[in-house]
Amino acid sequence: MSPQPPAEQAAGFVAIDLGATSGRVMLGVVDGRQVELVECGRFPNGPVPGERGELRWDMGVLWRGILDGLRSAGEVAHQRGVEIRGIGVDSWAVDYGLLDDAGTLVADPHCYRDVRTDGVADELYRQISFADHYAVNGLQHLPFTTEFQLVAEASAGSTNGGPDEWARAEQLLLIPDLVVHRLTGRRVAEVTNASTTGLLDARSRDWSADLLDRLAAARPELAGLRERLPELVEPGAAVGHLLPEVREATGLGDVPVLAVASHDTASAVAAAPLGASAAYISSGTWSLVGLELPAPVLTEASRAANFTNELGLDGTVRYLRNVMGLWVLDECVRAWAAADGAPVDLPGLLTAAEAEPGGRCLVDVDGDEFLAPGDMPRRVSDAVARLGVELRPDTVSARPALVRVILDSLAAASAHAIREASALAGVVVDAVHVVGGGSQNELLCRLTAEAAGLPVIAGPVEATALGNVLVQARAVGVVSGDLTALRDVVRESSSLRRYDPPRESGGSWPAPVPAR
């Protein structure tokens, strides 16, 4: 079924897209079979230290950036004669905020990179096994899943003398749902993001009463969690309209706020122009590597391989593994810029890295030592040294070699995940689609094609915002059709680039292994 053009004029939809390193507000102008994206605001984001040194997100900074972006989007739409028909919010997953009985944020949300969850998962697994969890929620083991954060949250007051934020909480809202609440006053949980909490049943797409009951029995301090969880909604649901104070602050009218696939990866995958047998890599701070399936894979082999079943648009499942993404490279670049007192020439560095010999070694980029911010060049070089290769991160001349090791390792990790997903789901993969910021990294795309032995199709870069906009446009009837129809619009709206593997490549790169 083909998308239908608007009857009178192009329609505008605002995508609020919050990432772990930056946020932006995009105006999507939908005109016939194409979407044009206009950036209307961008602002930095990142964890900041709290009163006790913990890592939190500064929601005040994010909110001010959102309001500025909405104001700018309204001005751009007015200049172009475009009517704004909706607003949607997506963000990173697992993190949440707590509201008190007045609807006020109890405190800025914790960042998933905070150390408060260290050891929590192993402790909880002794009460409710990983296998029992996986049979319900289908999630890979990650130490910072929302469930584990909540265990740390609920016991914080008694264990470290900190404020008992959990006791003051009436409602729990994930990051995009917090923003939707601030825009509309309504409290809901959008299902694609809720599926990353560990508290959802992957089959029913609803909160798991069984898992919540077992959690409350195992951890009495979490009694009342079910009552703090909001109503679930699917992408495309109309949540509400802008509150009067938001309209006044932004100059916008009575614009509806629509639920989108609010986990940014779910929006990105919705806008990946996938064929029936294609894998995807949503490449940014993290690389989310996997397949789009009609149902979850909850086998013991899948659990042992640490694959996750997160929910997607139109009843789909994103069967994937979280692989460390460009975070490692980005942290190295930040460290080098700080040492130099000047920005790093990243394009030049990537060109120099391409000239370096490949296959020097493969580092396990998913190692816990790479999770937190800090001196990333030293950590990578230490991991390389444990493999018998010497690189000095404190010398400028060693930087291209270090970058090449990082990109080789990222490509190998993604290729290994694709091979495993293919075997576990019984799908023969014939291509890999790379979307998001990493699709612009030509060296990484070429290395991924070589490592996987498959063609890589790169783009769109702005897949998350594009998926956000298309879900809104379909919800109000500006476009119509299923996921295939939406992806046809993506192809019409994007420039895609293909990277074929070398003829001698058999996709036989080994998987990186921990260097201990």
N, C-alpha and C positions, 0 to 999 in steps of 0.2 A: 504494500500500500504506500503510495508516494506522498511525501509531505505536501500540504496544501498552502499556497501563498496567501498572505493576508489580504483582506478584501480591499482596504483603502490605502494604508501606508505601512511602512516598515515599523515593526514593533521592537521595543527595547526591553531588555531584561538585565538586571544588575546581579552580577555574581560577586559575592563577598567570599574571598578565597584566602584562608588563613593557613600559613605554613609555619613550621617550627623556626625558620630563620627570617621570614618576612611575611607580610600580609599585603593584599592588594584588593582593589575594587575595580571590576571590569564591567563595562557596558557592552552587552552583546546586542547588535542590531541584526534582527532576523528579517531578511528580505527575500521572499521566494524560497529558493533552494540553497541559500547561502547564509552564513553567519559571519559578520565582521565584529571582531573584538577590539574595543578601545580601552586602553588602560586609563583609569580616571583617578587613581590614587595608589601609592605604594608606601609602605612604612616598615621600618625594621621590627623584628621580633626576636626573642630569645629569652632563655631562662635568666632570672635575676635572683640574687641572694635575698632570702628572707631574714627575719630578725635573728634566727638561730643558725644562719648559714645554709639553710635548706634552699633548694631551687624551686622557684615559682614562676608563673606567667603573670605579667603586669597587664591585667585586664583594662585598667584605666587607659594605658597607652594604646592598646588595641582598639578600645571603644572610640577614642578621639580620632584615630586613623580611619576607622570605619565611617564615622560621621563626616569627616572631611571628604572621603571618597564618594559617599552618597551625594553630598552637596555638589561635588564636581560632576558626577554622573548626571544629575539633574540639569546642570548647566549645559553639558555637552548635548544631551538629548533635546533640550529646548532649541539650541542653535541649529540642530539638524532636523528639526520638525518631527522627532520621534517620540511616540508616547511610551512611557515606561509602564509595562504591564505586569511586572513582578520583580521580586527580590528573593534570592536564595543564598544560603550560607553553607559552606563546607569548610572543613579543617582537618588537621591531623586527628588521630584516634586516641582512645584509651583515657585521656585526661578529662577531668571533670571539675565542676565547682559545686559548692553546697550553698543552698539558700536557706535563710531562717524563716520564721513564721510571718515576717513582714515582706518576704520576697527579696530580701537584701543579701548580697553575697557575703557569706560568713568571713571569707578570707580569699585572697588571690589563689587560684588553683595551683597545686603542686605540679611540677614538671616530671614527666616519666623518667627522666635521667637522674632524678634525685636518688640518693643512696638509701632512702627509708625502706625500700622494698628488698634490700639485700637479705637473702636467706628466707624471706617470707614464703615464697612458693614451695621450697622444700619442706618447710614446716607444715604448711597446709596439706601438701600431698601425703603426709603421714596420717592425716585424718580423712581426707577425701582424695583417693589416688588420682594420679594423672590420667590413668585409663578410664576411671569413672567420669572425670571431667570431660575427656575427649569424646566419650560416647554420647554426650549431650551437646556440648558446645562446639566440638570439632576444631578447637583452636590449638595451634602449635604452642609449645611452651615458650613464653616470654616472661622474664622476671618482673616486668612492669605492667602486665595486664591489669585492667581496672579492678578486678576482683582482689588481686594481691595488694594493690594500692589501698583498697578499702580495709583490708585486714590491718595494714599498717596504720591507716587513719584512725580506726576505731580504738586501737590500743595505744595511741600516741600519748594521750593525757596521762595515763598511769605509768607508762614506761620511761618517758623522758622529761616529765614535768612540764611539757608544753601545754598550750591551751587546748581544751577538749572541743575541737571544732565539730566533731561528729555529734556530740550531745546537743549542740545548738542547731543542727541541720534538720530542716523539714523536708527538703527536696534535693535530689541529686540530678544535675544536668550536665551532659557532656558539653565540650567547648562550643560546637556550633549551636547546640540547643540553648546554651546560655545567651548567645548573641540573639537568637530568635526570640527568646523571652524578653530581652532588653528592647527589641524592636516592637514586639506585639503585646507583651504581658502574658502570653500563653506559655504553658509548660508542657512540652512533649519531648519524646525521644524518637529520632528518626532511625529506622531499623538497620540501615547499612552500617552506621556508626555504632549503634547499640550492639551489633553482633560482635564487636571487638572487646566487649566488656568481660566476657567469660560467663555472663549470667543469662544468655539467651539460648534457646533451643534451636539448633541449626536446621532442624527439620520443620518445626512449626512456625518459625519466625516470630516467636513470642517469648516473653520472660519464662524461664524454666522454674516452675513451682517446686519441682523435685530438688533441683540443685540449690535453690534458695532456702528450702527447708533444711537440707543437709548442712548448708553453710551456717545457718543460724544455730543449729544444734552443736556443730563443731566449734563455733566461735560465738558464744553468747553475747559478746560485746556488739555483734552485728545484728542482734534482734531489732526488728523494725526496718530492716533494709528494704523489704518488699514494699512497704508503705511509702518509702522515699523515692521509689522508681516511678517515673511518669508514664503516661499513656504512650504507646508506640504508634507511629504513623509510617506509612510507606512513601517513597519518593513520588512527588506529584500532588500530595495532599495540600489543600489550602489551610494554612495554620491560622492566619489572622491578617489584620491590616496594621499599618504603622500607627503607633500611639501618637496622640496630639503633640507631645513634647518632641518626638523624633521628627515629625513633619515640620515643626517650627524650626528645629535646629538645622534641618537639611534643605528646606524649601520644597520638599516633595509633597505630593498630594496624598490622597487616600489609597496608597499603593498596597496591593496584597503581598504578603510574604508567603512563599510556597516552600514546602519541604522538597529538597532535592536529595540526590544520593550524597548525604552530607559527610561521609568519610571521603576525604579528597581522592583516595585511590579508587573508590567506587565511581566517582564522577569521571576520573581519568579513564578508567576501563570502559565506561559507557561511551566515551568519545574515541576509543581506540578502534580504528577501522578494521576489525578482526574478520578473517575468514573462518570457516567452520572448524579448521584444524590448526589454527594459529595459537601460539603462546604470546604472552605479553610481558613486558617489563615496564612498570611505571617507575621511571628513573628520576630520582631527586635526592633529597637527604637520605632516604632509604630507597632501595630497589625492591619493588614488590613484583615477584616473578612467578608466573603461573598460567592457569587456564581458566576459561569461563565455562562452567558446567551447569547442567539443569538440576543437579542434586548434589548434596555433600558426599564426600568420600570419608567414611568413618571407620575404616578398617584398622586392624592392629598394625598392619604394615605402614599405613598412612601415618598413624600416630608415632610409630617408631622412627619414621623419616622426618617427623616434626613439620608436617604440612598443616596449613590452616584452612578452614572453611569459613570465609567471611561472606556476608550476603551482598548481593548486587541488585542492579535494576531489573525490574520485570521478573522477579522470582528466581533470578540466576544466583549461582554461587561462584564466588571468586576463590578458586582453589589455588593456593599460593604459599610461598615461603617468603618471609621477610629476610632479605639479604641486605647487609650493610651497603649503603649506596655511596653517593658522592660526599657524604659527611666526612669521611676520612681525608679525602683530597681537600675539601673545603677547609677543614681544620688545619691542615698543613699550610695551605695558602695564607690563612689568617696568622699563623705563627710566624711565617716568613715575612709577611708584611709588617708585623710588629717588630721583628728583629731588624728589618731594613729601614723602618720609619717611612716607608713609601709603599704604594700599592704594587702588587706583583703582576708582571705581564703574563697573565695566564695563557693567552693564545701562543705567545712565544715559548712558554714553558712546555705546552703540549706539543708544539712542533719539535722542540728539542727532545722530548720524551719519545716521540715517534722514531727518532734516529737512534735511540738506544737499543741495544740488543734485547729482544724479547725472550721470555722464558727463563730469565735469570733465576727466579724463584717465585713461588706462589705462597702468599701469606694468607692465613685464615682471617679474613677481614671481619668475620662474625664473632671473633673472640671478644670476651667481655672487656679486655683491656682497651678496646677502641670505642667503647660506648660513651664514656664521659668526655666533656670538654677538657682541654689541657694541652700538654706538649705532644701533639700527635706525631711530628717528625721523629722525635726520639723514640716513641713507642713503636712506630713502624720499623725504624732501623734496628731496634732491639729484637723485634720479631724476625727480621731478615738475618741478623747475626746468629740467632739460634738455629737458623737453617744453614749456617756455614758461609754466609756471604757478608762482606763488610761494606757498609755504606755509612758515610758520615753526614748526618742531617745538618750539622752546623756549618758546612761549606756549601757555597752557592753552586759550585760545580757538580755536587752530588745530587742536587735537586731533581734534574731530569730523570736520573736513574731511579730515584725514589718514586717519582710520579709514575714511571713505567711499571714498576713493581705493583703499585697500587692498582693501576688500570688493568694490568694482566690478571691480578688477583680478583678484581671485581668481575671481569669477563668470565673467568673460569668458574667463579661461584655461581653466576647466573646460568651458565651453560649446564652446570651440574644440576641445578634446581630444575631446569627445563627437562632434562633427561629423566630425572626422578618423577616429576609430575606426569610426564607422558606414560611411564611404566605403571605408576600407581592408579591412574585414571583410565588406562586403556585407550589412550588417544595418540594417534600417530601425528606428530607435529610436523608441519611443512614450512612454517615461517615464524619469525619472531617480530612482533611489533613493539618498538620502543617509543614511549610517549613521555612527555614532561621535559624538564630542563636537560636531562641527560641525553635526550635525542639530538641535541646540538653538539655534543662531544663526538666529533667524527672518529677520533682515534678509538674511543671506547666502543662505538658502534662497529667499527671494523674488527676490533679484537673479539667482540661478542660473536660476530658472524663466523669468525675463524674458530673460536672455541666451541661453538655449538654445531658447526658444520651446516648452518642453515642461513638462508637470506634474512637480513634484518631490514625492516621497513621503519624508518625513523620519522616521527611526527604523528600528530601535531604536537608542537611544543606546549601550547596552552590547552592541553587536553582537559585538565581539571575544570577550568573556567568554561570551556566549550561544552562539556558534559553537563555542568551546572545549568547553563543557559538553555540547552536543548530540552532538559527535563521540564523546566519552567514553560518553555514555548509550547511543548506538547500539552502540558496541564491546562493551559488556557485556550487551546485549539488553534494556535498559530501554525503549528506543524502537527502531523498525525502519523500514526503507524507504529510498528514495533521497533525493536532495537536495530534490526537490519535497515529500516527506513531512516532512523536517526543517523546511522553510520554512513548512509549514502549522502546525507547532508554534510557530514564531516569531510568526506572525500571531496565534495564540491567546494568546500571552504578552506582546504588546507593544501600546502605544498609538502609532499612526502618524498623522502629520499631513500633509495634502495642500496644496500651494501651486500654484495654477494661474497660468500666465502671463497678463499683461494681454491683452485681445483684440487690441490693436494690435501686440503683440509678434510679430515674425516670426522670432525667434531669429537676428537678423542683427547682433548686436553684433560689432564687429571683434575680432580677436585682438590682445592686447597685443603691442607690438613693442619691441625693445630701444631705449632712448633713449641714444644715444651722441653 
